[in-house]
């Protein structure tokens, strides 16, 4: 265990996850200060060059639990604060480059594919005309899934079976992130969430649903499953590809084997905690504190 004794917990709300992390750090004798990155900024009159409310000196470590949405300028500033902390030698988990790689789903897909890992075919374009032309060409081989580039928790997903199913640009913030739909065998829909911390898979669940959107926040049911060495190796490789130390890796097993769907650098675990005996918050705290 390292000597970190004051943690900056980045979270825009003091939700269940933030409270669990505060408790986990407290048990380990570590003081936690929760801040929304929106409240943090730069101040070159300060010896650190930063304005971190409640901190007269740099924290020993930073745990990025959540980062709220905002304008491009606001997000750039918030990530800039994390980059500055990282450059000054503060341990930031996840590192800002990993967060950037995961927040942008197109970059996640690019990095996972470049690492040679199985993942659905993916395209990202800006114009409606490009998206329609792509859909007309690719739907002959099967439907596509349209996802918000910066989305989470299964919100805003659309199944595209024809070019006319594509919404106008204003509904997609002007970017079309399209991924090949992966059909699976059986009557219900299911995929797997593998939770990674400290270079190991600490817990896994199957998510089962009556619709193709399996996220727990959208009604998917978490199901306990035995460990699977092949799935764990794939998830660990995906986390390494994006540089994430803490990650929720979504894997689907289709007719042609497993495929990495997404890598989340700020994963929730309330659903997963219901089906595992592992103290997930405690495991994360140990890994953030460990040098």
Phi and psi in degrees as a GROMACS rama.xvg file:
@    title "Ramachandran Plot"
@    xaxis  label "Phi"
@    yaxis  label "Psi"
@TYPE xy
-78.0274  -172.855  UNK-2
-97.9316  8.50262  UNK-3
-59.6366  126.434  UNK-4
-126.483  -3.90208  UNK-5
-140.856  118.416  UNK-6
-106.715  133.899  UNK-7
-91.5862  111.626  UNK-8
-95.7976  111.587  UNK-9
-86.2556  113.939  UNK-10
-158.447  131.095  UNK-11
-76.3367  -14.6686  UNK-12
-138.996  154.697  UNK-13
-92.5721  68.6869  UNK-14
-85.5859  -171.027  UNK-15
-55.9861  -42.7444  UNK-16
-66.2427  -43.7995  UNK-17
-62.5244  -42.2757  UNK-18
-64.7356  -39.2865  UNK-19
-63.1705  -39.4053  UNK-20
-69.5103  -39.6918  UNK-21
-58.7204  -43.8343  UNK-22
-64.9555  -42.001  UNK-23
-63.4268  -42.4846  UNK-24
-68.9514  -38.7777  UNK-25
-61.4154  -41.8516  UNK-26
-58.6498  -29.3234  UNK-27
-93.6657  11.7661  UNK-28
75.1251  24.7489  UNK-29
-113.693  132.211  UNK-30
-80.5885  134.021  UNK-31
-117.356  131.153  UNK-32
-117.865  119.725  UNK-33
-91.5597  131.618  UNK-34
-136.324  144.81  UNK-35
-83.4927  131.564  UNK-36
-59.431  -22.7101  UNK-37
-63.2289  -24.0119  UNK-38
-87.9575  -6.77803  UNK-39
-100.978  154.742  UNK-40
-163.341  -166.495  UNK-41
-103.697  142.969  UNK-42
-149.648  98.457  UNK-43
-72.7352  -7.32537  UNK-44
-82.6171  -11.5675  UNK-45
-87.5843  141.09  UNK-46
-53.5707  -31.142  UNK-47
-84.5502  -15.7147  UNK-48
80.7754  1.4723  UNK-49
-125.374  158.099  UNK-50
-115.677  101.75  UNK-51
-116.602  99.2263  UNK-52
-51.1964  128.334  UNK-53
91.3676  -6.46138  UNK-54
-116.311  119.456  UNK-55
-90.9148  -16.267  UNK-56
-135.217  173.271  UNK-57
-67.5039  145.981  UNK-58
-68.9438  161.973  UNK-59
-74.8535  -30.3835  UNK-60
-158.591  159.243  UNK-61
-125.797  126.909  UNK-62
-112.364  112.866  UNK-63
-88.7367  102.517  UNK-64
-87.4726  -50.7389  UNK-65
-145.06  157.439  UNK-66
-138.304  119.131  UNK-67
-68.0274  155.987  UNK-68
-70.4754  166.179  UNK-69
-178.841  -171.073  UNK-70
-68.142  165.964  UNK-71
-58.4408  -39.7434  UNK-72
-64.7974  -42.739  UNK-73
-64.9558  -44.4654  UNK-74
-64.1438  -39.4334  UNK-75
-61.2072  -43.113  UNK-76
-64.3582  -43.1008  UNK-77
-65.528  -43.4576  UNK-78
-66.6321  -32.122  UNK-79
-61.4058  -39.417  UNK-80
-61.6174  -42.7315  UNK-81
-65.543  -41.0385  UNK-82
-61.2171  -41.1804  UNK-83
-63.4291  -44.6985  UNK-84
-60.6935  -43.1966  UNK-85
-61.9145  -42.2759  UNK-86
-66.9925  -27.5576  UNK-87
-87.2217  9.29841  UNK-88
89.6869  7.47948  UNK-89
-79.1701  135.059  UNK-90
-70.3287  116.465  UNK-91
-115.825  122.253  UNK-92
-127.278  119.012  UNK-93
-75.6483  156.723  UNK-94
-61.5883  149.101  UNK-95
-57.6562  -34.7967  UNK-96
-66.1673  -35.0693  UNK-97
-68.5474  -39.9309  UNK-98
-62.0207  -44.4046  UNK-99
-60.8433  -40.1497  UNK-100
-67.7015  -29.8201  UNK-101
-92.3767  -32.3761  UNK-102
-63.2127  -37.7331  UNK-103
-89.6759  101.313  UNK-104
-60.854  -30.9592  UNK-105
-66.9621  -37.0167  UNK-106
-69.8393  -37.7126  UNK-107
-58.192  -49.3482  UNK-108
-61.0012  -41.858  UNK-109
-60.1008  -49.2508  UNK-110
-67.7757  -40.1698  UNK-111
-64.8723  -43.8012  UNK-112
-66.005  -41.2216  UNK-113
-64.8011  -26.1205  UNK-114
-78.543  -1.04712  UNK-115
79.3834  19.7712  UNK-116
-93.6176  147.03  UNK-117
-68.7536  125.951  UNK-118
-153.316  150.514  UNK-119
-60.3908  148.303  UNK-120
-57.8974  138.559  UNK-121
-138.608  143.403  UNK-122
-135.73  144.515  UNK-123
-134.763  121.686  UNK-124
-136.259  163.902  UNK-125
-101.51  -38.6544  UNK-126
-86.0374  146.892  UNK-127
-61.1982  -38.356  UNK-128
-64.9528  -42.4473  UNK-129
-61.7157  -42.7282  UNK-130
-63.8127  -41.5439  UNK-131
-65.6444  -42.581  UNK-132
-63.7745  -40.7743  UNK-133
-64.5258  -44.744  UNK-134
-62.5837  -44.0758  UNK-135
-58.7161  -39.3172  UNK-136
-73.1195  -44.0785  UNK-137
-87.7803  -24.6637  UNK-138
-66.9935  -20.1497  UNK-139
-59.0412  -26.0494  UNK-140
-96.2651  0.104662  UNK-141
134.515  162.966  UNK-142
-67.156  163.847  UNK-143
-118.88  160.103  UNK-144
-113.366  126.899  UNK-145
-96.8767  124.727  UNK-146
-123.562  146.108  UNK-147
-62.5439  136.299  UNK-148
-60.2614  -36.5397  UNK-149
-109.977  23.5294  UNK-150
-79.6149  169.676  UNK-151
-157.207  161.248  UNK-152
61.2886  24.8329  UNK-153
76.3706  11.7475  UNK-154
-80.7893  139.696  UNK-155
77.6817  12.7217  UNK-156
-76.9  142.936  UNK-157
-136.122  138.715  UNK-158
-91.3965  124.64  UNK-159
-107.105  107.877  UNK-160
-102.673  -14.4477  UNK-161
-150.322  156.531  UNK-162
-58.1578  -31.5272  UNK-163
-69.0227  -12.1075  UNK-164
-76.7708  -13.3124  UNK-165
-69.6304  132.269  UNK-166
-79.8026  167.56  UNK-167
-69.3563  162.123  UNK-168
-55.2215  -34.9518  UNK-169
-64.6022  -20.342  UNK-170
-84.5031  -10.0276  UNK-171
-122.683  16.2311  UNK-172
56.0233  27.0912  UNK-173
80.1365  7.39738  UNK-174
-130.426  132.05  UNK-175
-108.553  108.985  UNK-176
-102.725  109.574  UNK-177
-118.289  134.783  UNK-178
-132.006  143.282  UNK-179
-61.7376  128.936  UNK-180
-69.4606  132.368  UNK-181
-103.4  107.048  UNK-182
-75.3888  148.415  UNK-183
-124.562  161.372  UNK-184
-79.7669  150.324  UNK-185
105.889  172.527  UNK-186
-85.1247  -34.3828  UNK-187
-97.7392  172.687  UNK-188
-107.081  140.722  UNK-189
-156.716  149.068  UNK-190
-148.531  -173.615  UNK-191
-127.77  139.845  UNK-192
-113.262  120.701  UNK-193
-109.903  125.371  UNK-194
-100.307  122.304  UNK-195
-112.236  136.577  UNK-196
-151.139  133.6  UNK-197
63.1282  32.5921  UNK-198
78.3216  19.4156  UNK-199
-148.124  155.669  UNK-200
-82.7962  118.264  UNK-201
-97.4406  -19.2417  UNK-202
-164.81  151.47  UNK-203
-139.366  145.052  UNK-204
-139.61  154.815  UNK-205
-92.784  141.958  UNK-206
-111.462  120.033  UNK-207
-116.122  138.039  UNK-208
-149.362  162.334  UNK-209
-84.1209  -11.832  UNK-210
-119.874  171.41  UNK-211
-73.9895  -11.3762  UNK-212
-91.6329  110.217  UNK-213
-100.764  -2.34022  UNK-214
-55.363  138.826  UNK-215
-59.577  -38.4064  UNK-216
-65.2244  -17.7874  UNK-217
-104.942  14.245  UNK-218
105.443  0.307268  UNK-219
-67.5423  148.588  UNK-220
-102.414  125.846  UNK-221
-75.05  136.808  UNK-222
-131.676  131.7  UNK-223
-68.7836  140.47  UNK-224
-137.159  153.28  UNK-225
-70.5125  161.924  UNK-226
-66.1441  146.711  UNK-227
-133.83  110.481  UNK-228
-60.1831  -39.4308  UNK-229
-67.4596  -44.1494  UNK-230
-64.2236  -39.629  UNK-231
-65.1954  -41.2772  UNK-232
-63.0351  -39.6006  UNK-233
-65.6204  -44.875  UNK-234
-64.0874  -41.6424  UNK-235
-63.4644  -39.8794  UNK-236
-65.1995  -37.5844  UNK-237
-66.5822  -40.8866  UNK-238
-64.1566  -40.8576  UNK-239
-63.9245  -36.2656  UNK-240
-61.4058  -32.8107  UNK-241
-100.274  -4.61501  UNK-242
80.5305  22.1907  UNK-243
-92.4937  132.098  UNK-244
-86.9881  -35.4735  UNK-245
-112.818  128.765  UNK-246
-155.858  147.046  UNK-247
-110.732  113.151  UNK-248
-105.044  124.427  UNK-249
-98.2447  125.471  UNK-250
-127.533  135.294  UNK-251
-117.226  142.126  UNK-252
-106.942  107.294  UNK-253
-101.232  -163.767  UNK-254
-67.2071  -22.671  UNK-255
-108.355  22.8325  UNK-256
100.01  -173.169  UNK-257
-74.3782  149.175  UNK-258
-137.31  135.468  UNK-259
-78.607  119.938  UNK-260
-87.8919  -48.2448  UNK-261
-152.224  160.095  UNK-262
-128.924  120.557  UNK-263
-105.528  123.462  UNK-264
-87.4545  -7.60663  UNK-265
-132.376  60.5912  UNK-266
-74.5977  141.183  UNK-267
-83.1261  163.53  UNK-268
-146.676  16.9539  UNK-269
-63.1158  -40.487  UNK-270
-67.8377  -43.2638  UNK-271
-63.1175  -38.4946  UNK-272
-61.6558  -24.997  UNK-273
-69.8161  -21.0961  UNK-274
-120.046  16.4338  UNK-275
-138.829  148.897  UNK-276
-88.1809  -7.25028  UNK-277
-68.0545  133.44  UNK-278
-78.7684  93.9802  UNK-279
-65.579  -44.6427  UNK-280
-61.4352  -40.3712  UNK-281
-64.3661  -40.5691  UNK-282
-65.1623  -40.5333  UNK-283
-63.7656  -45.7002  UNK-284
-58.3742  -44.3261  UNK-285
-59.9281  -40.6156  UNK-286
-73.2516  -35.5466  UNK-287
-67.5494  -37.3427  UNK-288
-78.6505  -21.9621  UNK-289
-77.455  131.609  UNK-290
